[in-house]
Amino acid sequence: MCEKLKNLKNNELKIAQLLSKKILSAKELQKIINVDKATIYRNIKSLLEKEIIREIKNSKGVGFYEINCKTHNPIHPHFECVVCKKIYCLKELKSEDAITLANYSPFEIKEIEIKFKGICDECKNK
């Protein structure tokens, strides 16, 4: 796992380990770890400041979190279901795709975010 995960506090480490496997909202993290809301948000804030996790917001402004590691979780697009508003990770971009996207701007690119919207399989099958 990423070097960044060394020296984390207990709850930070639990959150980072969960997010290394799957993108989750604060509410989902709270249910899994079984701690109060303030503890979840305090740890999320700390992990964001340390750049260990990254946040992807859905169209309602709800944050979903994933591990921020170029080796173990490289740049990839996301999918938002327009019905349930859940965010899903899609397969990673090839390096040449990211370079091509970066060439659209004359500015220095630090980050690229791509989000597709549609209906997830779970909502489609309801």
N, C-alpha and C positions, 0 to 999 in steps of 0.2 A: 504494500500500500504506500501511499505518498509519504514522503519525508515530513510534510507539513503536519501530519497527525501526531508526531512525537510531542510530548510535554503538554498535552491537552488535559483539561480537567475532566472528571468522570462523565458528567452529562454532555459536555462538548464532544468527547470521544464517542459516546453512544450515538449521538446525533450524526456525527461525521460518518461513522460506520454504517448506519442505516442509509444515509444519503449516498454512500458509495455504491449501493446496490440498486437504488430506486429513487426517483424524484417524488418528493412528498411535500404536503402543505404543513404549516405549523399545527393545525388541528389534527392531522393524521399522526404527526410526530408525538403530540401530547397523548393521544390514545395509546400508542405503542409503548412509550416510555413510562406513562402513567405518573406524570408530574404536573404541577399547576401551570397555568397559562403564562404567568410571569417568568417562571424558570425557563420555559421553552423560548420565549421571545428574548430574554436576556442572553441565553446561550446562542441563539441564532444571530443576534446582533454582534456578539463577540466573534463568532465564526466568520461572519461577513467582513468585519473589520480586519481580521487576520487573513482574508482572502482564501479561506479554506473551503467555503461554499459559495455558490452564486445563486441569485434569485431570479426567477422568471415569473412575471406577473401575468395573470389571465386578464381578460377584458373587464372583469369586475374589480380588478386591483388586488386580488388575493395572490399572495406570494407562494410560489412553489420553489423548493430548494433542492439543489443537487451538489455533489462534490465538485470542487473547482480544481481539477488536476489535468493538465494537458496530456499526461502519459496515460492515466487510468480512465479519464473521461474527456476525450478530445472534443473540439468544437463540433457541434451537431445541431440540426434544426429541431424544433419542437412542434407539436400538434396540440391545438386547443379544441376540445369538443364544444360546439356552440350550444349544446343542450345542457350538459352537466358541468361545463366550465373546467373540467379536469385537464391538466397538462400532461402530455406524454412525450418521452424522448424518442426521436427517430434516429436512424443509423447515422454514424459520423460522416462528415464531409471529407472527401478526398482532398489532399493538400492543394492539388491544382484547382479544385473548385473554389476553395477559400481564397486563393491567390487571384483567381478571375474575379470574384466578388469584390475583393479589396481594390482592384483596378478601376472600379466604377467611381472612385473618389480621388480627388487630387490631394486630400488630406492624409495625415498619418493615422492609419487605422489601428486601434488598440483592441477592438472587440467587434464581432459580427453577431447579430442576433437574427435568426430566421424563424418565423412562426407560421405554420399552416393552420387553417381553421376549417372545420368540417364537423361531421358527426362520427363519434367513436362507435365501435362495434357493439358495445354494451347498450348504448342508447338506440342504435339503429335496430337492434333486435327486441326492443321493448314493445 
